[in-house]
Amino acid sequence: MMNIHIQNIRLLDPASQRDEITDIVIQGGNIVSTEAGVHPETIPSFNGTGLWIFPGLIDIHCHLREPGFEEKETLLTGSRAAAAGGFTTICCMPNTNPSIDNKIVAGYIMEQARSCPTTIIPFGTITMERQGLALSKMGELAEAGVVGFSDDGSCVMNSLLFRRALEYSKIFNKPVVSHSEDHSLTKGGVMNESLLSTKLGLRGIPRESEEIMIHRDILLAQLTCASLHLAHLSTAGSVHLVREAKKRLPSLTSEVTIHHLHLTEEAIAGYNPNAKVSPPLRLQSDIDALLEGLRDKTIDAIVTDHAPHTEEEKQAGLDNAPFGMVGFETCLSLAMQLVNKGFSPLEIVEKLTTGPAKIARLPVPSLQKKALADFVIFDPATTWRYDSSSTLSKSCNSPFLGELLQGKILATVHKGKLIFGSL
């Protein structure tokens, strides 16, 4: 267990709203002091001048592919990549093979996760095999310890079935996560429907496909008084719908992916399959609306939607390439770029820690005295290049490959132990 005295470091702790230069002392893996001037002589010191320390990040939307697609990612490789990105808790989606629709598969995930550096908690499906025909075994999934219910990657098109899922979820006090997408409007689409999609000769996905289902999902949440979480918002219209709905639905929450805050549809203009994601990358006006949604708390969390695929899959032509990009290792550097758009570092950390923790009903991470050490040490001044040779994920399907990024993670500590980097 870690024993260290970190001097003169900027502490960012959303739980206590602290943002100050101080010292922090860890003994036996626990935080024993966060005040300047406390220096036990028997503990080694580390000079943190110019560095930041904040709670370990939480990602409530990622894909680890195991079981069934281990050629893309495993629980272990995904967990290692997450640790390199500053994440100490990750919640994986159930679109595996077999899907996580029963306690046996959920139990397998949790047992395998014991040997991984980060905490991994799976979502259970809403419907059996994510086919949208019959509800999954929600009761036994809840007993097995899933964090919530989602058919991510597929929308539950049957409104009555989705209503029943919301109603049953109240028994277990777990959120239902909606992948809001009208499949009748998106079938065959590969990018945002726009003038650019016409120029490129690619079938488009209209923004209405997302907004129609978000409107339905909100109405059903209002009908059932259940906890609904809306995944990966991508349009200005979606932000408006959620903003208005939150005025009457306190249990409604939403998220945005880091790539939807940085990339527009132009990223796919060169027929780049790594920029093919679901929902698709939209317009700059949508990014502006998503950022405003973050500012006014319409959007509660930033997620990665880490979605690894093999190079062979992604190079099969844009029509055939699967949706998704990896995101664990680039998320924090990209998120901190939002400081240039008027966000404070504390606000960014909040969207990656306390925000997702509250959505998933997880313990709120904190750097307060007596807490088990769970934190990230970040150098905001260092630049680094993201490339395939250094990634810890099994896949590297990212449009950010080769880019020089600002801000580097020096160390990630989880449950009192160093799981990435060095001090």
ABEGO torsion letter per residue (X at the ends): XBBBBBBGBBBBBAAAGBBBBBBBBBBGGBBABABBGBBBAABBBBBABGBBBBBBBBBABBBAGOBGAAAABBAAAAAAAAAAAGBABBBBBABBOBBBABAAAAAAAAAAAAABABBBBBBBBABBGGAGABBBBAAAAAAAGBAEBBABGBBBABAAAAAAAAAAAAAAGBBBBBBBBBAAAABGBABBBBAAAAAAGBBBBBAAAAAAAAAAAAAAAAAAGBBBBBBGBABAAAAAAAAAAAAABAABBBBBBAAAAABBAAAAAAGBAAABBOBBBBBAAAAAAAAAAAAAGABABBBAGBBBBBAAAAAAEAAABBBEBBAAAAAAAAAAAAAAAGBBAAAAAAAABAAAAAAAGBBBBBABBGBBBBBBBBBAABBBBBBAAABABABABBAABGBBBBEBBABBBBGGBBABEBX
